[in-house]
Amino acid sequence: PATIQQSQAPVSDEIIVKVPKQDIISSGGLGIELGQVDFRTNTRVYIKSISPDSIASRFGIKKDWIVVSVNGDSTERTNAEGIAIMLSR
């Protein structure tokens, strides 16, 4: 089953998303649109929007959360396109 775990930091909008590939395939994706913010040498990818009745909405993923990993793999220094590729594998 899919699990969503909010970062253990005291106050954080960062999330760790762990969703089995089978769930993503059977649902046609997570139902999220990614955005990114670039500053200096860093890129942060965030949840730009969430489709109603999607895996993301069912598991409480919120708009504007920062994606820090996908299925246990860090997304640090990865842009939105790279994360989309990570999700499709």
Secondary structure, 3 states (H helix, E strand, C coil): CCEEEECCCCCCCEEEEECCHHHHHHHCCCCEEEEEEEECCEEEEEEEEECCCCHHHHCCCCCCCEEEEECCEECCCCCHHHHHHHHHC
